[in-house]
Amino acid sequence: MGKGHRTMGGEGNRAGRSAAAATGSRVARPVVVAGLAAALLAGAGGASAQSGAPVAPVAADTAPTFSRDVAPILQRSCQHCHQPHGIAPMSLLTYRDARPWARSIRDRVARRLMPPWHLDTTVGIRDYKNDISLTPDEIDTVVRWADAGAPQGDPADLPEPLAFPRADAWEVEAMLGRPPDFVVRSTPYHVVANGQDQWWSPELEFEGFDVPRYIRAAEFKPSYPLGIRVTHHGHAMLRGREPAEGEARPPSVRLVGMGIGKRWDLLPEGVGKLLPPGPATVRFSLHYFPVGEEVTDVAEVGVWLYPEGEVPARVTAGERQFYVDGTHRERLRASDILIPPHGHLVLEDQYVLDRPALIQSFRPHMHMRGTEMSMAALYPDGRRELLSSVNRYDHNWQIAYVYDDDAQPLLPKGTVLMLRAKWDNTAANRINPDPDQWVVFGARGVDEMSHAWIGITYLDDAEYEELAAGRSAAAEAGESQ
């Protein structure tokens, strides 16, 4: 079913679709001494980060041990969350911590439920800054270790322990080596012990700066420890105040978006997001879900800036929202979401890029019936490329898949960005709350929606040609080696 093109605020033109059955004061923070493991990536935030290459496979006739074989895997892909001050329910730092959970670890790893990385690693772009997935050999190592009785092995084989920041510390501070330049805090919200989803959207005054500044990084931090448990996702948007008559309102700036598994955005060196001068209003949008006890949350957003007067080489829009469920001028949004009991739904949407673009990250967002989302590019020359496929989407995690710098999709003007989403409203969907219900669009977790948060930087023609030439030269150099 085609429809006319329309501009989506710089995201490009909507090409068509098809369906099948606080205060704004600047707050100083002490420097965190316990640094995040050298692994934490200098890109955009994920659940944790990879600290080194995949662990070498263990010979088939050798029983893996915790000290020699399993600890390095846990250290790289699990311990950032599974440590005493992390968000996970148990620590996996030591053999004594991990041994009682050996069978559970085996089960979660064998079923690829843990670590949380829901991307199809066999298709599309393979190189991501925050890839914490396990290789087949690593999964085999963990399974054989548990099946062998979870032996400890020689403690002398253990890798050096890593130091992790507390979950109530700023993770970006450990990476940049300095506290945020300013912190904005929401007003408190009291989440009931039991009930449906809850939302809180306080607006706060922000004094702002006298001159334009550029954001290097931003982090969203719910209260620790209970606020982290009840906060499913949230956003913080800065909006300039009403201008004087005849003046244009400054553009709104999305400071940061978070979800379970994604707390921060750290832009590459030389890339920044414009923070217009002048006073503004910061609006929080917080989605809570009760967890069985009353919780009072105060969300904080910390922002790291480039030095005053420094203009980064490239200015980015950051994460932008691309709908898959549709926004229609003539009727309510997402009227195409109608999933029958024990049924499925597939929706597609396309955007024509009205200028060149560089994509840094891909973060699908659906609810409990959502199971898959993919992003592909149809180039002006007719070539089609699958960029990423999140084929095991899990609403319990909101992960941004952050491309390696050299793997970031570089798209010429006229490229069609193609998004495809799938829903499963059957009993086969392990987190489906009730397959007997019809499902329609809505903000609650038991309702549905579908969009992608795409980290995108729009380019002018000269920037695109420069980047394209650099990649061609690098490819030629690689082929000649």
Residue pairs with C-beta under 8 A, 6 or more apart in sequence:
1 16
1 17
1 18
1 19
2 16
3 14
3 16
3 17
5 13
5 14
5 15
5 352
6 13
6 14
7 13
7 14
7 354
8 14
8 322
8 351
9 320
10 317
10 320
10 354
10 458
11 320
11 321
11 322
11 351
11 456
12 351
12 352
12 353
12 354
12 417
13 351
13 352
13 354
14 349
14 350
14 351
14 352
15 350
15 351
15 352
15 416
16 349
16 350
17 326
17 336
17 347
17 348
17 349
17 350
18 347
18 348
19 336
19 345
19 346
19 347
19 348
20 345
20 346
20 347
21 340
21 343
21 344
21 345
22 183
22 184
22 185
22 186
22 187
22 204
22 282
22 298
22 300
23 184
23 185
23 204
23 205
24 182
24 184
24 204
24 205
24 206
24 207
24 208
24 280
24 282
25 182
25 183
25 207
26 181
26 182
26 183
27 180
27 182
27 183
28 179
29 170
29 173
29 179
29 180
29 183
29 302
30 179
31 173
31 177
31 178
31 179
32 165
32 169
32 170
32 173
32 174
34 163
34 164
34 165
34 166
34 174
35 163
35 165
35 174
36 80
36 163
36 164
36 165
36 171
36 174
36 175
37 49
37 51
37 75
37 80
37 162
37 163
37 164
38 51
39 48
39 49
39 50
39 51
39 52
39 76
39 162
40 48
40 49
40 51
40 80
40 171
40 174
40 175
41 49
41 50
41 129
41 130
41 266
41 402
42 129
42 175
42 266
42 268
42 269
43 129
43 130
43 266
43 268
43 360
43 361
43 402
44 129
44 130
44 262
44 264
44 265
44 266
44 267
44 360
44 361
44 400
44 402
44 455
45 130
45 171
45 172
45 219
45 262
45 263
45 264
45 265
45 266
45 400
46 129
46 130
46 132
46 261
46 262
46 399
46 400
46 401
46 402
47 80
47 81
47 115
47 116
47 130
47 132
47 261
47 262
47 397
47 399
48 77
48 78
48 80
48 81
48 115
48 130
48 132
49 80
49 129
49 130
49 132
50 76
50 77
50 129
50 130
50 131
50 132
51 75
51 76
51 162
52 72
52 76
54 134
54 135
54 137
54 138
55 69
55 72
55 73
55 76
55 137
55 138
55 141
56 137
57 137
57 138
57 140
57 141
58 64
58 69
58 137
58 140
58 141
58 144
63 144
63 145
63 148
63 151
64 70
64 141
64 142
64 144
64 145
64 148
64 151
65 145
65 151
65 152
65 153
65 154
65 157
66 95
66 98
66 99
66 145
66 150
66 151
66 152
66 153
67 95
67 152
67 153
67 154
67 155
67 156
67 157
67 158
68 153
68 154
68 157
69 141
69 145
69 153
70 98
70 141
70 142
70 145
71 95
71 158
71 159
72 159
73 134
73 138
73 141
73 142
74 82
74 92
74 98
75 159
75 161
75 162
76 132
77 115
77 132
77 133
77 134
78 92
78 114
78 115
78 132
79 86
79 92
79 93
79 162
79 164
80 86
80 164
81 87
81 88
82 88
82 90
82 91
82 92
82 93
83 91
83 92
83 93
83 164
84 91
84 93
85 164
85 165
85 166
85 167
85 168
86 164
86 167
87 167
87 228
90 97
90 101
91 97
92 98
92 101
92 105
93 161
95 152
95 155
98 105
98 150
99 150
99 152
102 145
102 146
102 150
103 146
105 114
105 142
105 146
106 142
106 143
106 145
106 146
106 147
107 113
108 114
109 134
109 139
109 142
109 143
110 139
110 142
110 143
112 139
112 392
115 132
115 133
115 134
116 132
116 261
116 394
116 397
116 399
117 131
117 132
117 133
117 399
118 390
118 391
118 392
118 393
118 394
118 397
118 399
119 128
119 133
119 388
119 389
119 390
119 391
119 401
120 389
120 390
120 391
120 392
121 133
123 386
123 389
124 374
124 386
124 387
124 388
124 389
125 387
125 388
125 403
125 407
125 409
126 407
127 403
127 404
127 406
127 407
128 401
128 402
128 403
128 404
128 407
129 402
129 403
129 404
130 400
130 401
130 402
134 142
145 151
165 171
165 173
165 174
166 224
167 224
167 225
167 228
168 221
168 223
168 224
168 225
170 179
170 180
170 219
170 221
170 302
171 219
171 263
171 264
172 180
172 217
172 218
172 219
172 264
172 266
172 302
172 304
173 179
173 180
173 302
175 217
175 266
176 216
176 217
176 266
176 304
178 304
179 302
180 219
180 302
180 303
180 304
181 303
181 304
181 305
182 302
182 303
182 305
183 300
183 301
183 302
183 303
184 204
184 206
184 236
184 255
184 282
184 300
184 301
184 303
185 204
185 298
185 299
185 300
185 301
186 200
186 202
186 204
186 284
186 286
186 297
186 298
186 299
186 300
187 202
187 204
187 298
188 296
188 297
188 298
189 198
189 200
189 202
189 286
189 288
189 296
189 297
189 298
190 294
190 295
190 296
191 198
191 230
191 288
191 290
191 294
191 295
191 296
191 297
192 198
192 290
192 294
193 290
193 291
193 292
193 293
193 294
194 290
194 292
195 290
196 290
196 444
197 232
197 287
197 288
197 289
197 443
197 444
197 445
198 287
198 288
198 289
198 290
199 285
199 286
199 287
199 288
199 443
200 284
200 286
200 288
201 283
201 284
201 285
201 286
202 283
202 284
203 281
203 282
203 283
203 284
204 281
204 282
204 283
204 284
205 279
205 281
205 282
206 238
206 279
206 280
206 281
206 282
207 279
208 277
208 278
208 279
208 280
209 275
209 277
209 278
210 277
211 277
211 308
211 309
212 274
212 275
212 276
212 277
213 275
213 277
213 305
213 306
213 308
214 272
214 273
214 274
214 275
214 305
214 306
214 310
214 311
214 312
214 315
215 253
215 255
215 267
215 272
215 273
215 274
215 275
215 303
215 304
215 305
215 306
216 266
216 267
216 272
216 304
216 305
216 306
217 264
217 265
217 266
217 267
217 303
217 304
218 236
218 255
218 256
218 264
218 265
218 301
218 302
218 303
218 304
219 256
219 263
219 264
219 265
219 301
219 302
220 234
220 236
220 256
220 257
220 258
220 263
220 264
220 299
220 300
220 301
221 263
221 299
221 300
221 301
221 302
222 228
222 230
222 231
222 234
222 297
222 299
222 300
223 295
223 296
223 297
223 298
223 299
226 291
226 293
226 295
226 296
226 297
227 295
227 296
227 297
227 298
227 299
229 291
229 295
230 288
230 289
230 290
230 291
230 295
230 297
231 258
231 260
231 286
231 287
231 288
231 297
231 299
232 259
232 260
232 287
232 288
232 289
232 398
232 445
233 257
233 258
233 259
233 260
233 287
233 365
233 398
234 257
234 258
234 259
234 284
234 285
234 286
234 287
234 299
235 254
235 256
235 257
235 258
235 284
235 285
236 254
236 255
236 256
236 257
236 282
236 283
236 284
236 285
236 299
236 301
237 252
237 253
237 254
237 255
237 282
237 283
237 285
238 252
238 253
238 254
238 255
238 275
238 280
238 281
238 282
239 252
239 253
239 280
239 281
239 282
239 283
240 249
240 250
240 251
240 252
240 276
240 278
240 279
240 280
241 278
241 279
241 280
241 281
242 249
243 249
243 250
250 276
250 277
250 278
250 280
251 274
251 276
253 273
253 274
253 275
253 276
254 318
254 319
255 282
255 301
255 303
256 264
256 265
256 301
256 303
257 265
257 319
257 453
258 264
258 398
259 363
259 365
259 397
259 398
259 399
260 396
260 397
260 398
261 397
261 398
261 399
262 363
262 398
262 399
262 400
265 318
265 319
265 455
267 273
267 316
267 318
268 360
268 405
270 312
270 313
270 314
271 312
271 313
271 314
271 315
271 316
271 457
272 306
272 311
272 312
272 314
272 315
272 316
273 315
273 316
273 317
273 318
274 315
275 303
275 305
282 301
284 299
284 301
286 297
286 299
287 443
288 295
288 297
289 445
306 312
314 457
314 459
314 463
315 457
316 360
316 455
316 456
316 457
317 456
317 457
317 458
318 455
319 361
319 363
319 400
319 453
319 454
319 455
319 456
320 453
320 454
320 455
320 456
321 451
321 452
321 453
322 349
322 351
322 417
322 419
322 451
322 452
322 453
322 454
323 333
323 349
323 450
323 451
324 347
324 348
324 349
324 373
324 419
324 420
324 421
324 450
324 451
324 452
325 333
325 334
325 336
325 337
325 347
325 349
325 421
325 441
325 448
325 449
325 450
325 451
326 333
326 334
326 335
326 336
326 347
326 349
327 333
327 334
328 335
332 441
333 441
334 441
334 448
334 449
334 450
335 441
336 347
337 345
337 347
337 423
337 439
337 440
337 441
337 448
337 449
337 450
338 345
338 438
338 439
338 440
339 345
339 369
339 423
339 425
339 438
339 439
339 440
339 448
340 425
340 438
341 425
341 435
341 436
341 437
341 438
342 425
342 426
342 427
342 435
342 436
343 425
343 426
344 422
344 423
344 424
344 425
344 426
345 422
345 423
345 425
346 420
346 421
346 422
346 423
347 420
347 421
347 450
348 418
348 419
348 420
348 421
349 418
349 419
350 378
350 416
350 417
350 418
350 419
351 416
351 417
351 419
352 414
352 415
352 416
352 417
353 411
353 412
353 413
353 414
353 415
353 416
353 417
354 413
355 413
355 458
355 459
355 460
356 410
356 411
356 412
356 413
356 458
356 459
356 460
356 461
356 463
356 464
357 410
357 411
357 415
357 456
357 457
357 458
357 459
358 408
358 409
358 410
358 411
358 456
358 457
358 459
358 467
359 387
359 403
359 408
359 409
359 411
359 454
359 455
359 456
359 457
360 402
360 403
360 408
360 455
360 456
360 457
361 400
361 401
361 402
361 403
361 453
361 454
361 455
362 375
362 387
362 388
362 390
362 400
362 401
362 403
362 452
362 454
362 455
363 398
363 399
363 400
363 401
363 452
363 453
363 454
363 455
364 370
364 373
364 390
364 393
364 421
364 450
364 452
364 453
365 398
365 449
365 450
365 451
365 452
365 453
366 373
366 393
366 395
366 421
366 423
366 448
366 449
366 450
367 395
367 444
367 445
367 446
367 447
367 448
367 449
368 395
368 429
368 431
368 432
368 433
368 445
368 446
368 448
369 423
369 424
369 425
369 429
369 432
369 439
369 448
370 393
370 395
370 421
370 422
370 423
370 448
370 450
371 391
371 392
371 393
371 422
371 423
371 424
371 429
372 389
372 390
372 391
372 392
372 393
372 420
372 421
372 422
373 389
373 390
373 393
373 419
373 420
373 421
373 422
373 450
373 452
374 386
374 387
374 388
374 389
374 390
374 391
374 419
374 420
375 386
375 387
375 388
375 389
375 417
375 418
375 419
375 452
375 454
376 384
376 385
376 386
376 387
376 417
376 418
376 420
377 384
377 385
377 387
377 409
377 411
377 415
377 416
377 417
377 418
378 384
378 415
378 416
378 418
379 385
379 411
379 412
379 415
380 412
380 413
380 414
380 415
387 409
388 401
390 401
394 431
395 431
395 445
396 431
400 453
400 455
402 455
403 409
406 471
406 474
410 464
410 467
410 468
410 471
411 417
412 464
412 468
413 461
413 464
417 454
419 452
421 450
423 439
423 448
423 450
424 432
425 432
425 435
425 437
425 439
426 432
426 435
427 435
429 435
433 446
434 446
437 446
439 446
439 447
439 448
440 447
440 448
441 447
441 448
441 449
442 448
442 449
443 449
459 467
